[in-house]
Amino acid sequence: MAVFSAVIDVSLFAIVVGIISQILQRKLMDKKGQKAKQQAMKEKQAKLKELMKNNDEKSRQEAEKLNSELMTDMKEMFKGMQKFMIASLVVIMPIFYLGVSNYAKEIFIVFGWEVPQFIFPPYIVWYMISSIAFSLIFSTIMKVVEPALEKRKTKTERVIL
């Protein structure tokens, strides 16, 4: 059933799914907005800690107001993440089910070692190992590439203006 070998095929699926996931994440999540919201939330949390130290009524009311603002901010952040999670679930689950689940009967031998069956079958264990490794590689590459793309984008915007 394997095209190359089960190990290579599942690794290729992990690469494809990782690339799709990164693309969806870049398109559906506003990282700059998320970071700005996180910074604002940290500032509000620091102010909330200061208000909690005071025991007067005014501080308590202000702390309640600040706490409700924090909850609203958290809700907005989760909405942004939810779009990505739902989209990735819709796109990635069929790929995973149709592709990787074909290797349920295969034996996975990597570097002379058989991939053990823990709670999950070996093909899922190997997929998780491959996926984590390739996602680390992709995120490292994107950290290097994104600043260069951002500089290029700003130069293009300056030329247009």
C-alpha positions in Angstrom: 0.0 0.0 0.0 3.0 2.3 0.6 4.3 4.4 -2.2 7.8 4.7 -1.0 7.8 3.1 2.4 5.3 3.6 5.3 7.8 5.7 7.2 8.6 8.0 4.3 4.9 8.3 3.2 3.7 9.2 6.7 6.6 11.7 7.0 5.5 13.3 3.7 2.0 13.5 5.0 3.3 15.3 8.0 5.2 17.8 5.8 2.1 18.5 3.7 -0.2 18.8 6.7 2.4 21.1 8.4 2.7 23.3 5.3 -1.1 23.5 5.0 -1.4 24.3 8.7 1.2 27.1 8.5 -0.5 28.6 5.5 -3.9 28.5 7.3 -2.4 30.0 10.4 -0.8 32.9 8.4 -4.0 33.6 6.6 -6.5 33.3 9.4 -4.7 34.6 12.4 -3.6 38.2 13.0 -0.3 37.6 14.8 0.4 41.3 15.3 -3.1 41.9 16.6 -2.7 38.9 18.9 0.6 40.2 20.3 -0.9 43.7 20.9 -3.8 42.2 22.7 -1.5 40.0 24.8 0.6 43.0 25.8 -2.5 45.0 26.7 -3.8 42.1 28.8 -0.5 41.9 30.6 -0.7 45.6 31.5 -4.3 45.2 32.7 -3.3 42.2 34.8 -0.5 44.1 36.4 -3.0 46.9 37.2 -5.4 44.4 38.5 -2.8 43.0 40.9 -2.2 46.5 42.2 -5.9 47.1 42.7 -6.3 43.8 44.5 -3.7 44.9 47.1 -5.9 47.8 48.1 -8.9 46.9 50.2 -11.1 49.9 49.6 -14.5 49.9 47.7 -13.3 52.0 44.8 -10.4 49.7 44.1 -12.7 46.7 44.3 -15.1 48.2 41.8 -12.3 49.2 39.4 -10.9 45.7 39.7 -14.2 44.1 38.8 -14.5 46.4 35.8 -10.9 45.6 34.7 -11.6 41.9 35.2 -14.6 42.1 32.9 -12.5 43.9 30.3 -9.9 41.1 30.5 -12.6 38.5 30.0 -13.8 40.3 26.9 -10.2 40.6 25.5 -9.7 36.8 26.1 -12.9 36.0 24.3 -11.8 38.0 21.3 -8.4 36.3 21.2 -10.1 32.8 21.4 -12.4 33.8 18.5 -9.3 34.5 16.4 -7.8 31.1 17.3 -11.1 29.3 16.7 -11.2 30.3 13.1 -7.8 28.7 12.5 -8.7 25.6 14.5 -12.0 25.0 12.7 -10.5 25.6 9.2 -7.5 23.3 9.9 -9.9 20.6 11.3 -12.0 20.8 8.1 -8.9 20.7 5.8 -6.5 18.4 7.7 -8.7 15.7 9.1 -9.8 14.3 5.7 -6.2 14.3 4.6 -5.1 12.5 7.7 -7.9 10.0 7.6 -7.6 9.2 3.9 -3.8 9.3 3.8 -2.2 8.2 7.0 -4.8 5.7 8.2 -4.0 3.4 5.3 -0.8 2.4 7.1 -2.5 0.7 10.1 -1.1 -2.7 9.3 2.4 -1.5 8.4 5.4 -2.0 10.7 7.4 1.2 11.2 11.1 0.7 11.5 13.1 3.9 11.8 16.9 3.8 12.0 16.8 0.1 12.9 14.3 0.6 15.7 10.6 -0.4 15.5 8.3 2.4 16.5 6.5 1.2 19.6 2.8 1.0 20.1 2.0 3.1 23.2 -1.6 4.2 23.5 -1.7 4.9 19.7 -0.8 2.6 16.8 2.8 3.1 15.4 1.7 5.0 12.4 0.1 7.7 14.6 3.1 7.8 16.9 5.4 8.2 13.9 3.1 10.9 12.4 3.2 12.9 15.7 7.0 12.6 15.9 7.4 13.7 12.2 4.8 16.5 12.6 6.5 18.0 15.7 9.9 17.8 14.0 8.7 19.4 10.8 6.6 22.1 12.5 9.7 23.1 14.4 11.7 23.3 11.2 8.9 25.3 9.4 8.5 27.8 12.3 12.3 28.3 12.4 12.4 28.9 8.6 9.4 31.3 8.8 11.1 33.3 11.6 14.0 33.8 9.3 12.0 34.5 6.2 9.2 36.7 7.6 11.4 39.7 8.5 12.9 39.7 5.0 9.4 39.5 3.5 8.2 42.3 5.8 11.2 44.5 4.7 10.4 43.8 1.1 6.8 44.6 1.6 7.5 48.0 3.2 10.0 48.8 0.3 7.3 48.0 -2.2 4.8 50.2 -0.3 7.3 53.1 -0.3 7.8 52.7 -4.1 4.0 52.8 -4.7 3.6 55.9 -2.6 
